[in-house]
């Protein structure tokens, strides 16, 4: 019985990443992003941080 459950747990970790103790984020390859797309996205995010939040905040 233990031998049957163990592969299932390993498969779940492989699919969903580490448990609550570690961060689980998909890599760029997993998301299908190309290197040039990542560069454009990074530049856009840096520009947004420098300009401040584009969402208006109520007074």
N, C-alpha and C positions, 0 to 999 in steps of 0.2 A: 504494500500500500504506500509506503514512504517513497519507494522508487517511482511509482506512478505520479505522485503529486509534485515531486521535485522538478522534472522537466517543465511542468506547467508554470511554476513560479519563475524559473529561469526565462521562459518565453515571455512572460508578462514584464519582467524587468527589461528585457531587450527591447520590447515594443514601446513601453511607456517610460523608460528611463529609470533613474534611481528613485528610491522611495522618498518619503517625507524628509529624510535627512539631507538630501542633496538636490541641487537645482536640476531641472529637466527641461532643456530647451532643444528644439530641433536645429540641426546645423544647416548651413546654406545649401549643402548638397542635397539634404533631405527635402528641403523646400523647393529645390529646382531653380535656385537663383544663380545667375551667372556673375562672374567677377565684376564686369562693368556695371551691372545693375546694383551690386552691393556698394560700389564706389559712389554712384549717383545718390543712392539712398543715404549713405553716410554723410555726404556733403550737404544734402537737404536737411538732415537732422541737425548737423552742426550749425547751419545757417539759422534754423529755427530756434536753437538754444541761444544764439547771439541776439536775435531779434526779440526774444521773449515769447510768451504764449499768444498764439493767434486767436484764441477764444476769448471773447470779451467777458470780463468779470463784473458782476453787479456792484454798485457802490456800497 
